Amino acid sequence: MSHNQLNTLIRMANQIADNNHHYPFEQAVALVCNHLQKFWAKAMKMQIIAYYHNDGSELNPVVTAAIKQLDEHYQTKSTRNAQQSIT
């Protein structure tokens, strides 16, 4: 992933949060998480999650919380899929 691609994802995620700033924090987090889940390609989500884990310093606090939820969703889904393949 290029530095430009990552900067674009960070900017886009922060803009989504900025567009929802008038909502209470938890509602804004849910709206941003939902938007990322619905409209971002899996590769984009994986890139922003990786950035969240490696640095995350340029992310709006709402985005940080939304990506944390998104990451937890993927971890749960991954665990569930692994368990199903064992049985």
N, C-alpha and C positions, 0 to 999 in steps of 0.2 A: 504494500500500500504506500502510495506516495504521500509526502508531507502535505501537498496541496489537497489531496482527497480527504485526509484526516481533518485539515482545517475547515474544509467545506462541511463535513459532517458536524463538527463542533459548532460552527456558525449556524447551521440549519437547526440543530437541536436547541441551541440557545434562543433562536428566533421563535421556535414553537413555544418555549417556556415564556418568552416575553409576550407572546400573543395571549397567554392565559394568566397573566400576572394579576388580573382583577379578581380571580377566584381565590378562596382560602388555599393555603399551602397544600394540604393533602389532596384537595380536589384538583388543583393544578397538576400535581404529581400524577394522579390517576389519568388525567386527560393527556398529558405528555406521553406517558407510558402506553396508553391506548393508541395514540397516534403513531408512535414508533412501531408498535406491534402490527398495526393494520397497513401502514403505508410504506414502511421501509423494507427493502429487500433484506433477506437474512444476512447476506455479506455485509451490508451496511450496519446492521445491528451488532454483528460480531466484532466489527472494527471499533465501534464506539464503546462496546463493553470492554474490549481489550484496552482501549485508551483509559477507560475508567479504572481498570485494575493497575495499569502502569503509571499513570500520572493523574489525569482527571482535573488538573488545576484550572483549566480554562472553562470548565463546565459550570453553568448556573446551578445554584443549590437545588432548584426544582428538577433540573435535568439529572443531576447526580442521584437524587432520590428515585427518579423514574427509571434510570438505567439500573440502579440496584434492584428494583422490583423486576425489571426485565431479565436481568441476570439470574435472579432467584427462580423465575419462571423457567428459563432454559435449563438450569441445574436440576430442578424438579423433574422436568420433562425428560432430561437425559438419564436421570436415575431410574425413572419409571420405565423407560425403554430398555435399559440394561437389565432390570429385573425381569421384564417380560421375556427377553431373549434367553434368560437362564432357565426359565420354567418351561 
